[in-house]
């Protein structure tokens, strides 16, 4: 193999060993790509009045005006705030606070004090239900008169919810931070669709609760109309809290599934290692929200469960202590049959004795 020693392009430079000397002059450094987020360009306020302000890029600097989780559960939150059990203050969208001197707290206290005063007034006048039947009327009268006091126990859950409102507001703010972090990473809003369920719960539960109490009022004798107000309040409170807890769990479940699906798609397209770290950070943030959700509502739902168990124990105690109507009728029937049998036996014995005496006297007369 022959090497070219001539250089037509650069006649003044020789080609040692057939390698151009310019090749040795190449820079030795190489471009290295690091997985580091570049610094953002500082935003400078434009001073000219004629300058056209560009549209803000929500992908780079997202601003969520309405927190998605709160907006999805908003109908149920509206019912809870209307009955005065969740005095959350929202000075602006995506900001949830609890302030003792806020108008919502004052409204909740006034409503609760009025309701408690009304209940105490009703407690002075016992519920009187009289039925024409015997044992059944006594049983229902005793149960309802006793349960009227026991049924007021969930009223204590309202101050407990006030105590936990600060923690619930912190959980809602954590959801806002999670939504912003998710939008920064994925470029889209958190696709949670629970508004229709929340709206159905907020409409159906008050209607069914009010209807059930009114039906109870109609079917019972001497039950005054003014006594159904605390029953309606407690029915709505108990069931709407169940719907509220269901929606919180559904929000956590939806978010976890969405995060898992996005992470699987990210693994199919090999990207920078920082993406895995971002998904891990989001997952840890969601786990913290799930833990804080349980802590923020633990006292309220523990008290409600204890109240339900108390109702069950009281009903079982009344069922055991008060005899059954059929059993009383059977016992009375057996006693009546025994009395009739003894009467008939005594009558037959008396008749037999009289017949024997008359026969003996007739025989003596024949002998004489």
ABEGO torsion letter per residue (X at the ends): XBBBABBAABAABBBBGGBBAAAAABBABBBBBBBBBBBBBBBBBBABAABBBBBBBAAABBBBABBAAAAAAAAAAAAAAAAGABBBBBABBGBBBBBAABAAAAAAAAAAAAAAAAAAAAAABBBBBBBABBAAAAAAAAAAAAAAAAAAAAAAAAAAAAAAAAAAAAAAAAAAAAAAAAAAAAGBBBBBBAAAAAAAAAAAAAAAAAAAAAAAAAABBGBBAAAAAAAAAAAAAAAAAAAAAAAAAAAAAAAAAAAAAAAAAAAABBBBAAAAAAAAAAAAAAAAAAAAAAAAAAAAAAAAAAAAAAAAAAAAAAAAABBBAAAAAAAAAAAAAAAAAAAAAAAAAAAAAAAAAAAAAAAAAAAX
